[in-house]
Amino acid sequence: MPGPQGQAPAGPRSADRRDLAAALRPLLVDVGIPVGTYYLLRNAFGVSLWLSLALSSIGPAVRAAAGLVAERKLNLLAMLMLAVSLAGIAVSFLTGDPRAMIAKDSIVSCVIAFTILGSVVLRRPLMSEGLRPFMTRGEPRRTAAWDRLSTASPRFRRLELLFSTIWGLALLADCAARLVGAYTLAVTTMVWLGTVLTLSAIAVAIVAGGAAAGPIQKMIDAESAAS
């Protein structure tokens, strides 16, 4: 039924797109700002290679710190990412080695990957917090269905663990590829190739993660319909 101004209300697909855009926005900031800053400093202002790389990492570090302050709660993953970013900046300034900055980016992926995989071992899958809003769409009935299944259904819990495992392995592969590239390929090549590798790993995780996300959605659909 059209809304009060003659427009149909946004459906679940529109809400999903908005949720997806909101979830990807931090990623685009963390990827776009460093690469853009590097090329601006390097090509437009003639800043040295290692200093361009070091300064291009400041933006994501500041964003991570601001996120910690805004949330006003302990976020282990955000703290690890911030610590690795700051350590990478310090190493770059102390050594003047641009490859150290490239390698630092791979360490970020490693930290995230091992944190996710560790959460699987502890049976507290970290990626469930990111998946849940997409599956429930903020609807109370679907949210309640998720909570019931997560508590009472062994199959649902296995699927949650599988989803996090897929993401952890994809990011671990990204880490390994970026670390090898940092010390075998030209630094100027890795500036853009590192971004391609990370985005490719995320794309693989999204596609492969469907093996778990699809059945999870079906279980939530059935559970919420039955309630």
C-alpha positions in Angstrom: 0.0 0.0 0.0 1.4 3.4 -0.9 2.5 5.6 2.0 1.0 9.0 2.9 2.9 10.8 0.2 2.0 8.3 -2.6 5.2 6.2 -2.2 5.3 2.5 -1.3 7.0 1.8 2.0 10.5 0.4 1.8 10.4 -3.4 1.8 12.8 -5.9 3.3 15.1 -5.7 0.3 15.5 -2.0 0.7 16.3 -2.4 4.4 18.8 -5.1 3.5 20.5 -2.7 1.0 20.7 0.0 3.6 22.1 -2.4 6.2 24.7 -3.6 3.7 25.7 -0.1 2.8 26.1 0.8 6.5 28.1 -2.3 7.2 30.5 -1.7 4.2 31.0 2.0 4.9 33.8 1.5 7.4 35.5 -0.9 5.0 35.4 1.7 2.2 36.8 4.3 4.5 39.6 2.2 5.7 40.5 1.1 2.1 39.7 4.3 0.2 41.4 6.8 2.5 44.8 5.1 2.7 45.1 4.5 -1.0 43.8 8.0 -1.9 46.1 9.6 0.6 49.1 7.7 -0.6 48.7 8.7 -4.2 47.9 12.3 -3.3 51.0 12.6 -1.2 53.2 10.6 -3.6 52.1 12.0 -6.9 50.8 15.5 -6.2 53.2 16.6 -3.4 56.2 14.4 -4.2 56.4 13.0 -0.6 58.8 10.1 -0.2 57.6 6.5 -0.6 57.8 5.4 3.0 56.5 8.7 4.4 53.5 8.5 2.1 52.7 5.0 3.3 53.1 6.0 6.9 50.9 9.1 6.7 48.3 7.2 4.7 47.8 4.8 7.7 46.9 7.6 10.1 43.3 8.0 8.9 42.2 4.4 9.8 44.1 4.6 13.1 42.2 7.8 14.0 38.9 6.3 13.0 39.6 3.2 15.1 40.4 5.3 18.1 37.3 7.5 17.6 35.2 4.3 17.4 36.5 3.1 20.7 35.7 6.5 22.3 32.2 6.6 20.8 31.3 3.1 21.8 32.5 3.7 25.4 33.0 -0.1 25.9 35.8 -2.5 25.5 36.0 -3.9 22.0 38.9 -6.3 21.8 39.0 -6.5 18.0 39.0 -2.7 17.6 41.7 -2.4 20.2 43.9 -5.0 18.4 43.4 -3.2 15.1 44.3 0.1 16.6 47.4 -1.3 18.3 48.6 -2.9 15.1 48.0 0.3 13.1 50.0 2.4 15.6 52.8 -0.1 15.8 53.1 -0.1 12.0 53.3 3.7 11.9 55.9 3.6 14.6 58.0 1.0 12.8 57.8 2.9 9.6 59.0 6.1 11.1 61.8 4.4 13.1 63.1 2.2 10.2 62.1 4.2 7.2 61.3 0.9 5.5 58.2 1.1 3.2 57.9 -2.7 3.2 57.3 -2.6 6.9 54.2 -0.6 6.3 53.0 -3.0 3.6 53.6 -5.9 5.9 51.8 -4.1 8.7 48.6 -4.2 6.7 48.9 -8.0 6.4 49.3 -8.2 10.2 46.0 -6.4 10.6 44.3 -9.2 8.5 46.1 -11.8 10.6 44.9 -10.2 13.9 41.3 -10.2 12.7 41.6 -13.7 11.2 43.0 -15.3 14.4 40.6 -13.4 16.6 37.7 -14.8 14.5 39.1 -18.3 14.5 39.8 -18.1 18.2 36.2 -17.2 18.8 35.2 -20.3 16.9 37.4 -22.4 19.1 35.8 -20.8 22.2 32.4 -21.5 20.5 31.5 -17.8 20.6 31.5 -17.0 16.9 32.5 -13.4 16.4 30.9 -13.0 13.0 27.5 -13.8 14.3 27.2 -10.2 15.5 27.6 -8.9 12.0 25.4 -11.6 10.4 22.5 -11.2 12.9 21.2 -7.8 11.7 21.1 -9.0 8.1 19.2 -12.2 9.1 16.7 -10.5 11.5 16.3 -7.2 9.7 15.6 -5.6 13.0 12.2 -7.4 13.3 11.4 -8.5 16.9 9.9 -11.8 15.7 13.0 -12.7 13.7 15.3 -11.5 16.4 13.5 -13.7 18.9 13.8 -16.6 16.5 17.5 -16.1 16.2 17.9 -16.1 20.0 15.9 -19.3 20.4 17.7 -21.1 17.6 21.1 -19.9 18.8 20.3 -21.3 22.3 18.4 -24.5 21.5 19.5 -25.7 18.0 22.8 -27.5 17.6 22.6 -27.3 13.8 22.1 -23.5 14.0 25.1 -23.2 16.3 27.2 -25.3 13.9 26.2 -23.0 11.0 27.2 -19.9 13.1 30.6 -21.5 13.7 30.9 -22.4 10.0 30.2 -18.8 9.0 32.9 -17.4 11.3 35.3 -20.1 10.2 34.9 -19.2 6.5 35.6 -15.5 7.2 38.6 -16.3 9.4 40.2 -18.6 6.8 39.5 -16.1 4.0 41.2 -13.3 6.0 44.1 -15.6 6.9 44.7 -16.3 3.2 44.6 -12.5 2.6 47.2 -12.1 5.4 49.6 -14.7 3.9 49.3 -13.3 0.3 49.9 -9.7 1.4 52.9 -10.7 3.6 54.5 -12.6 0.8 53.8 -9.8 -1.6 55.3 -7.2 0.8 58.7 -8.7 0.5 58.7 -10.1 -3.0 56.9 -7.5 -5.1 57.6 -3.8 -5.8 56.2 -1.6 -3.0 54.3 0.6 -5.6 52.6 -2.6 -6.9 51.6 -3.7 -3.4 50.0 -0.3 -2.7 47.1 -1.2 -5.0 47.5 -5.0 -5.2 47.1 -5.3 -1.4 43.7 -3.6 -1.6 42.7 -5.9 -4.5 43.7 -8.9 -2.4 41.7 -7.8 0.6 38.6 -7.0 -1.4 39.0 -10.4 -3.1 39.2 -12.2 0.2 36.1 -10.4 1.4 34.2 -11.3 -1.8 35.2 -14.9 -1.4 34.1 -14.9 2.2 30.7 -13.4 1.3 30.1 -15.9 -1.5 31.4 -19.0 0.5 29.7 -17.7 3.6 26.4 -18.3 1.8 26.8 -22.0 2.6 26.1 -21.1 6.2 24.1 -17.9 5.8 21.5 -19.5 3.5 20.5 -22.3 5.8 20.5 -19.9 8.8 18.1 -17.6 7.0 15.8 -20.5 6.2 15.8 -21.7 9.8 15.0 -18.2 11.0 12.2 -17.9 8.4 10.7 -21.2 9.6 11.1 -20.4 13.3 9.6 -16.9 13.0 6.7 -18.2 11.0 5.9 -20.9 13.5 6.0 -18.5 16.5 
